[in-house]
């Protein structure tokens, strides 16, 4: 039981670490309703495209986001239903 708790708390800690940057949190909040193009995310967050690409790469690597390509456009969406549920609770409490 203790080992299972340790594994789960490690996983939760990793999710919270990914959420700890304001830009990453803004991206996730913006993606709560539907997938978005990289250009939409960049405009919403007010940062450069190269900076956004770095944030998106980390979030995809962390398992927070999935993406799909449509021609030259790339669309991102939240990868995990549990993360979406967590974000909805955070929004309810803080927003």
N, C-alpha and C positions, 0 to 999 in steps of 0.2 A: 504494500500500500504506500509506504513512504517513498519508494523509488518512482512509483507512478505519479505521485504528487510532485516530486522534484522535476520529472520530465514535463509535466503540464505547466508548472510555474515557469520553467525555462522557456517553453513555447510562448506563454502569455507575455513574459518579459521581452521577448524578441518582437512581438507585435507592438507592444507599448513603445519600444525603442524606435520602431519604424514610424510610429505616430507622433513622436516627440518633436519633429520639426514642423514649424507652422506651414511651410509650403506643401509638405507631404500631406498634412492634415487638410489643407484647403483643396488639394487635388481630390482626395477621397470624398470630402463633403460635396464637391461639384459632381462627382461621379455617382452619387447615391441614387439618382433618379434614372440615369441612362448613360450609355457609353458616349465618349466625346473624342473628337479629333485632337491631335497634339496641338494644332493651332488654337483651338478653343481653350485648351488648358493653359497654354502659354499666355494668351490674352487675359484670361480670368485671373491668373496669378500675378500678372504684370512683370514677368521675368523673360529673359532671352530664351530663344529656342534651344541653344546648346545647354543652358542651365537646366531647362525643363527636361531635356533628354537625359541628363545625369540623374535627376530625381526619379524619372520614370524607370530608368534602368535599375536603380536600386530597389524601387518598389516592386518591380517585376521579379527581380532576383530574390527579394524577401517573401515572395508569394502573395503579395497584396493585390497585384494587378495581373490581368490577362490582356492580350492585345490581338487584333486582327488587322490584316492589310486589305485594302480595297484600292487597287491600282497603286498610286503613289502615296495615298493617305493611310495613316495608321490610326486606329481607334482603340482606346483603352477603356476597360471596365473593371469593376471590383471583382476579384477572383474568388472570394470566399463568402458564402452566405453568413457564416458566423461573424465575419468582420462587418458585413452590412448591418447585421442586427446590433452589434456593438456601437457602430456609428449612429444608428437611429436612437439608441438609448442616450448616448452622449449629447446628441442634438436635442432630445427631449429635456434633458436635465439642464444643459447650459445655454441653449438657444431659445 
